[in-house]
Amino acid sequence: MKNSKILQELKDMTVDQLGDEMIKLKKEQFNLRFQQATGQLENTARMRQVRRTVARIQTLVKQKQSSVEA
C-alpha cells in the first residue's frame, strides 16, 4: 500500500523533479552508510527503502526519456 503511493507520486513528477529527488536520496543514503559505519544507525530498514526508491526513480527516468525519444 505504502509503496504504491510512493510510486504514484514519483510517476507524477517530471524528469527534473525526479533528478532533484534522486540527489536528495543519494545524500540520505550516504548519511545512512556513515551512521551504520559508526554504529549510530537506529533504523536499518531505511537503507533498503532508500536504495529501492533510488532504483525506482532511475527506472522512471529511463522510461520517460525513452518515451520522449520514440
TIGU-433375 format. One record per residue: chain; x, y, z of N, C-alpha, C in turn. Coordinates in steps of 0.2 Angstrom, whole numbers, plus 5000, padded with zeros to 4 digits. Layout:
N
+----+------+------+------+-------+-------+-------+------+------+------+
! ch ! n_px ! n_py ! n_pz ! ca_px ! ca_py ! ca_pz ! c_px ! c_py ! c_pz !
+----+------+------+------+-------+-------+-------+------+------+------+
!  A !    X !    Y !    Z !     X !     Y !     Z !    X !    Y !    Z !
...
+----+------+------+------+-------+-------+-------+------+------+------+
END
This chain:
70
+----+------+------+------+-------+-------+-------+------+------+------+
! ch ! n_px ! n_py ! n_pz ! ca_px ! ca_py ! ca_pz ! c_px ! c_py ! c_pz !
+----+------+------+------+-------+-------+-------+------+------+------+
!  A ! 5004 ! 4994 ! 5000 !  5000 !  5000 !  5000 ! 5004 ! 5006 ! 5000 !
!  A ! 5009 ! 5006 ! 5004 !  5013 !  5012 !  5005 ! 5018 ! 5013 ! 4999 !
!  A ! 5021 ! 5008 ! 4996 !  5025 !  5008 !  4990 ! 5021 ! 5010 ! 4984 !
!  A ! 5015 ! 5008 ! 4984 !  5011 !  5011 !  4978 ! 5010 ! 5018 ! 4978 !
!  A ! 5009 ! 5021 ! 4984 !  5008 !  5028 !  4985 ! 5014 ! 5032 ! 4983 !
!  A ! 5020 ! 5029 ! 4985 !  5026 !  5032 !  4984 ! 5027 ! 5032 ! 4976 !
!  A ! 5026 ! 5026 ! 4973 !  5027 !  5025 !  4966 ! 5023 ! 5030 ! 4962 !
!  A ! 5016 ! 5031 ! 4964 !  5012 !  5035 !  4961 ! 5014 ! 5043 ! 4961 !
!  A ! 5017 ! 5045 ! 4967 !  5020 !  5051 !  4967 ! 5026 ! 5052 ! 4963 !
!  A ! 5030 ! 5047 ! 4962 !  5036 !  5048 !  4958 ! 5034 ! 5048 ! 4951 !
!  A ! 5028 ! 5044 ! 4949 !  5026 !  5044 !  4942 ! 5023 ! 5051 ! 4940 !
!  A ! 5021 ! 5055 ! 4945 !  5018 !  5061 !  4943 ! 5023 ! 5067 ! 4942 !
!  A ! 5029 ! 5065 ! 4944 !  5035 !  5070 !  4944 ! 5038 ! 5071 ! 4937 !
!  A ! 5041 ! 5077 ! 4935 !  5044 !  5077 !  4929 ! 5051 ! 5074 ! 4930 !
!  A ! 5055 ! 5074 ! 4924 !  5062 !  5071 !  4925 ! 5066 ! 5076 ! 4929 !
!  A ! 5065 ! 5082 ! 4929 !  5069 !  5087 !  4933 ! 5068 ! 5086 ! 4940 !
!  A ! 5062 ! 5085 ! 4942 !  5060 !  5084 !  4949 ! 5062 ! 5077 ! 4951 !
!  A ! 5062 ! 5072 ! 4947 !  5065 !  5066 !  4949 ! 5073 ! 5066 ! 4950 !
!  A ! 5076 ! 5070 ! 4946 !  5083 !  5071 !  4947 ! 5084 ! 5074 ! 4954 !
!  A ! 5080 ! 5079 ! 4956 !  5081 !  5083 !  4962 ! 5080 ! 5078 ! 4968 !
!  A ! 5075 ! 5074 ! 4967 !  5073 !  5068 !  4972 ! 5079 ! 5063 ! 4973 !
!  A ! 5082 ! 5062 ! 4967 !  5087 !  5057 !  4967 ! 5093 ! 5060 ! 4971 !
!  A ! 5095 ! 5066 ! 4970 !  5101 !  5069 !  4973 ! 5099 ! 5069 ! 4981 !
!  A ! 5093 ! 5071 ! 4983 !  5091 !  5071 !  4990 ! 5092 ! 5064 ! 4993 !
!  A ! 5090 ! 5059 ! 4989 !  5090 !  5052 !  4992 ! 5097 ! 5049 ! 4992 !
!  A ! 5102 ! 5051 ! 4987 !  5109 !  5049 !  4987 ! 5112 ! 5052 ! 4993 !
!  A ! 5111 ! 5058 ! 4995 !  5114 !  5061 !  5001 ! 5111 ! 5058 ! 5007 !
!  A ! 5105 ! 5056 ! 5007 !  5102 !  5052 !  5013 ! 5106 ! 5045 ! 5014 !
!  A ! 5107 ! 5042 ! 5008 !  5110 !  5036 !  5008 ! 5117 ! 5036 ! 5010 !
!  A ! 5121 ! 5041 ! 5008 !  5127 !  5042 !  5011 ! 5127 ! 5043 ! 5018 !
!  A ! 5123 ! 5047 ! 5021 !  5122 !  5048 !  5028 ! 5121 ! 5042 ! 5032 !
!  A ! 5116 ! 5038 ! 5029 !  5114 !  5032 !  5032 ! 5120 ! 5027 ! 5032 !
!  A ! 5124 ! 5027 ! 5027 !  5130 !  5022 !  5027 ! 5135 ! 5025 ! 5032 !
!  A ! 5136 ! 5031 ! 5033 !  5140 !  5034 !  5038 ! 5138 ! 5032 ! 5045 !
!  A ! 5132 ! 5033 ! 5046 !  5129 !  5031 !  5053 ! 5130 ! 5024 ! 5054 !
!  A ! 5129 ! 5020 ! 5049 !  5130 !  5012 !  5050 ! 5137 ! 5011 ! 5052 !
!  A ! 5142 ! 5014 ! 5049 !  5149 !  5013 !  5050 ! 5151 ! 5015 ! 5057 !
!  A ! 5148 ! 5020 ! 5059 !  5150 !  5022 !  5066 ! 5145 ! 5019 ! 5072 !
!  A ! 5140 ! 5015 ! 5070 !  5136 !  5011 !  5074 ! 5130 ! 5016 ! 5077 !
!  A ! 5129 ! 5021 ! 5074 !  5123 !  5026 !  5076 ! 5117 ! 5024 ! 5073 !
!  A ! 5116 ! 5020 ! 5068 !  5110 !  5019 !  5064 ! 5105 ! 5015 ! 5068 !
!  A ! 5099 ! 5018 ! 5069 !  5094 !  5015 !  5073 ! 5089 ! 5011 ! 5068 !
!  A ! 5087 ! 5014 ! 5062 !  5083 !  5010 !  5058 ! 5086 ! 5008 ! 5052 !
!  A ! 5089 ! 5002 ! 5052 !  5092 !  4999 !  5047 ! 5088 ! 4997 ! 5040 !
!  A ! 5082 ! 4997 ! 5041 !  5077 !  4996 !  5036 ! 5077 ! 5002 ! 5031 !
!  A ! 5078 ! 5007 ! 5034 !  5078 !  5014 !  5030 ! 5083 ! 5013 ! 5024 !
!  A ! 5089 ! 5010 ! 5025 !  5094 !  5009 !  5020 ! 5091 ! 5006 ! 5014 !
!  A ! 5087 ! 5000 ! 5015 !  5084 !  4997 !  5010 ! 5079 ! 5001 ! 5006 !
!  A ! 5075 ! 5004 ! 5010 !  5070 !  5008 !  5007 ! 5073 ! 5014 ! 5002 !
!  A ! 5078 ! 5017 ! 5004 !  5081 !  5022 !  5000 ! 5084 ! 5019 ! 4994 !
!  A ! 5087 ! 5014 ! 4995 !  5091 !  5010 !  4989 ! 5085 ! 5008 ! 4984 !
!  A ! 5080 ! 5006 ! 4986 !  5075 !  5004 !  4981 ! 5071 ! 5010 ! 4978 !
!  A ! 5070 ! 5015 ! 4982 !  5067 !  5021 !  4979 ! 5072 ! 5024 ! 4974 !
!  A ! 5078 ! 5024 ! 4975 !  5083 !  5026 !  4970 ! 5082 ! 5022 ! 4964 !
!  A ! 5082 ! 5016 ! 4964 !  5081 !  5011 !  4958 ! 5074 ! 5013 ! 4955 !
!  A ! 5069 ! 5014 ! 4959 !  5063 !  5016 !  4955 ! 5063 ! 5022 ! 4951 !
!  A ! 5067 ! 5027 ! 4954 !  5067 !  5034 !  4951 ! 5072 ! 5033 ! 4945 !
!  A ! 5077 ! 5029 ! 4945 !  5081 !  5028 !  4939 ! 5077 ! 5024 ! 4933 !
!  A ! 5073 ! 5020 ! 4935 !  5068 !  5016 !  4931 ! 5063 ! 5021 ! 4927 !
!  A ! 5060 ! 5025 ! 4931 !  5055 !  5030 !  4929 ! 5059 ! 5035 ! 4924 !
!  A ! 5065 ! 5037 ! 4926 !  5068 !  5042 !  4922 ! 5070 ! 5039 ! 4915 !
!  A ! 5072 ! 5033 ! 4915 !  5073 !  5029 !  4908 ! 5067 ! 5029 ! 4904 !
!  A ! 5062 ! 5027 ! 4908 !  5055 !  5026 !  4904 ! 5053 ! 5032 ! 4901 !
!  A ! 5053 ! 5038 ! 4905 !  5051 !  5044 !  4902 ! 5056 ! 5047 ! 4897 !
!  A ! 5062 ! 5046 ! 4897 !  5067 !  5048 !  4892 ! 5065 ! 5044 ! 4885 !
!  A ! 5064 ! 5037 ! 4886 !  5063 !  5033 !  4880 ! 5056 ! 5035 ! 4877 !
!  A ! 5051 ! 5037 ! 4881 !  5045 !  5038 !  4878 ! 5045 ! 5045 ! 4874 !
!  A ! 5050 ! 5050 ! 4876 !  5051 !  5056 !  4873 ! 5054 ! 5055 ! 4866 !
!  A ! 5059 ! 5050 ! 4866 !  5063 !  5049 !  4860 ! 5059 ! 5045 ! 4855 !
!  A ! 5054 ! 5041 ! 4857 !  5050 !  5037 !  4852 ! 5045 ! 5041 ! 4849 !
+----+------+------+------+-------+-------+-------+------+------+------+
END
